[in-house]
Structures are given as C-alpha cells and as structure tokens.
Amino acid sequence: MSLPNPDVMANTIHSEVQAERNRQDDKWGEQNHDDFVWGAILGEEVGEALQQALWQHFEKGAGDVRGELVQVAAVAIAWIECIDRRNGGH
C-alpha cells in the first residue's frame, strides 16, 4: 500500500480550511474581535473537536474529529487575519 503524497494531502487540507473560512465569512461577515473574544471562539471550537474525539473513543467511530479540526484551523486563520487588519498587515 502506498502512502498518500504529502503535497496532495496538504493541498487538500488547505483547500478544506479555505472553504471553511469562506463559509464563515458568508455566514458572519468580516469578524474583528479583540483577542479575548477570539480566544473564547477558538476555545469553543477546540472543545467541539475534543467532544467529537470522546464520542469517537467511546462510541467507536461516531465522532467527526477531522471536520471539527478544519473549523479550528479556519478560526485560527480568521483570528490571524483580524490581527493583521488591526496592525495594518503582517
């Protein structure tokens, strides 16, 4: 069995995270929170990922950890984008 090409995997993951960012922007518009609020939002998403991991562990496959982690990554990127807007770019 051959392993997946790491570049293809990375491109797929990045595409999924970007699609999630687009979905978030479509739903909420541009978000410009302070860091405390962003931390709470990210913490909530991490909590959902951990909840899915628990379900997966105890329910033997019922959880969607990967999908929640895509949301975690997208929120982290949104937070970085907000910081960059706040600071006039990187």
VEXFI-598600 format. One record per residue (C-alpha): x, y, z; residue in three letters. Coordinates in pm, whole numbers, padded with zeros to 5 digits, always signed. Layout:
% VEXFI-598600
XYZALA
...
//
This chain:
% VEXFI-598600
+00000+00000+00000MET
+00144+00338-00096SER
+00123+00637+00132LEU
-00062+00948+00014PRO
+00151+01219-00141ASN
+00217+01476+00135PRO
+00184+01768-00108ASP
-00153+01645-00230VAL
-00268+01592+00128MET
-00154+01942+00228ALA
-00329+02098-00072ASN
-00649+01912+00010THR
-00639+02021+00373ILE
-00561+02382+00284HIS
-00850+02382+00034SER
-01087+02250+00300GLU
-00975+02510+00553VAL
-01015+02789+00295GLN
-01362+02662+00208ALA
-01449+02672+00578GLU
-01310+03028+00603ARG
-01530+03127+00308ASN
-01831+02965+00476ARG
-01759+03155+00797GLN
-01729+03485+00612ASP
-02053+03416+00422ASP
-02231+03342+00749LYS
-02083+03605+00981TRP
-01914+03865+00758GLY
-01576+04007+00847GLU
-01511+03950+01216GLN
-01298+04196+01413ASN
-01300+04084+01775HIS
-01047+04152+02046ASP
-00809+03872+02137ASP
-01013+03765+02439PHE
-01322+03705+02225VAL
-01117+03525+01961TRP
-00973+03305+02234GLY
-01322+03215+02350ALA
-01435+03137+01995ILE
-01128+02923+01930LEU
-01166+02751+02267GLY
-01526+02663+02184GLU
-01414+02509+01854GLU
-01136+02313+02027VAL
-01393+02193+02279GLY
-01613+02066+01997GLU
-01316+01878+01848ALA
-01244+01719+02186LEU
-01610+01630+02227GLN
-01600+01453+01891GLN
-01282+01271+01998ALA
-01460+01149+02312LEU
-01757+01029+02109TRP
-01523+00859+01866GLN
-01338+00688+02150HIS
-01643+00573+02344PHE
-01889+00529+02058GLU
-01631+00366+01828LYS
-01629+00598+01529GLY
-01931+00823+01591ALA
-01728+01147+01610GLY
-01605+01377+01332ASP
-01278+01498+01484VAL
-01129+01587+01146ARG
-01421+01810+01048GLY
-01402+01995+01377GLU
-01026+02041+01339LEU
-01084+02202+00998VAL
-01307+02451+01181GLN
-01038+02504+01448VAL
-00782+02582+01177ALA
-01022+02818+00999ALA
-01097+03010+01319VAL
-00725+03038+01396ALA
-00669+03181+01048ILE
-00959+03423+01092ALA
-00801+03541+01418TRP
-00465+03595+01245ILE
-00639+03787+00966GLU
-00805+04009+01227CYS
-00473+04076+01399ILE
-00319+04168+01065ASP
-00607+04406+00986ARG
-00571+04560+01333ARG
-00198+04609+01284ASN
-00213+04725+00923GLY
-00080+04399+00778GLY
+00179+04149+00891HIS
//
